[in-house]
């Protein structure tokens, strides 16, 4: 009877001589080793490696091996499914903390504020487009382009500004241009020169004027035609530009026509302006009672001490009109009449420009729309819409210190008399043209107009005069030619008297390739002479 071995369901007693983990039989072991895949097993965490299924000598399967195998089961995870964008957003929202009521209120307040700004901005844009169609020439949407301004031979853009009183019912001569101002702008160097044209200047109208052949210059604009269309207005502007430009020897590219209302409303739109009021002739201030009939002489509409005054629209308007007409009424500080009025008009214009372009005004939407309304209703011009951006950039970038005023009556040799007519005589505008050309020229020779004496140190008849004629043709201010004192001279010697006139000195030095001498010249000259040029004998 065979010995029966005890057994437990599912378990077979191991045979004697075998260890746990040992392969059962040589055939099985040989088959395992001959398998195509050679599996290696790290058994101790070190460098020792054995084939999976190969018996590990001198070591039984311990509890740690079993626990290590079982622990790997928990590390097996199901593959994570990729969530859609909508699912991720939903999970993110659920994870967020509930929003507070304060945050919601702030959010909606900001949204409403932005909507209000956009709506007001759209309204402002609408106002600008409407006003622009009235003011400028061309398609208003051309404003997004940036066309350079038209320029003269000196690279300057010149504007004629004409002011009338046609918006003041009952004003005598309301269609006369009692305010005539010329602005010359350098869009590259960002500077402005301005001068006023005396309204009483006697001129010859020529053909096509309903007032006759001669008269005051302030009547020319209205005598061209009396039409009311845009074409009639443009015709008046264009012809007046050329007429005044020819008198003053300047090429005027643009015309602007304004009335009294634009001054009042524009000044009020920017909340007033600061003007330095100064009475002429050493007066302590300005007084003109010619406007006080408006308040039955119970007030003073033009009465200021010397100094800076803050003016509203009405005050600025009356100051711009004050010229001290006697009429039996007290006046003071306006002894130069129209010339004093023109100076004050220039001050008002500069102050309005500075205030309108200031940050406080540009960020005030209410002020901007009022300014647009005022200009749209009371200003006409032939400036093209595609030139507006360039003009605004020049105005914005030009400092007040670079805005210069030219006076026709001041200085040692004024080109106009107190009655508003040329110093050279009736209808003789030559001195005026030379004065304007000198101040607006980009050529330092013309601008400085330094007096030059030319001396002939040769024995050749007419040699000095020939050289002087060349300098005159180049724009130099050459005095009458004379002979040099006896002596020996270089081919060209140039002496400078006094300081300044650096532009002329540089040009002369380059022209003749010589150094300018600062020593005393060998001849006594007039006090105003700044250069002495001696041409020597070149025969040796």
Order of alpha helices (4+ residues) and beta strands (2+ residues): alpha-beta-beta-alpha-alpha-alpha-beta-beta-beta-beta-beta-alpha-alpha-beta-alpha-beta-beta-beta-beta-alpha-beta-alpha-alpha-alpha-beta-alpha-beta-alpha-alpha-beta-alpha-beta-beta-beta-alpha-beta
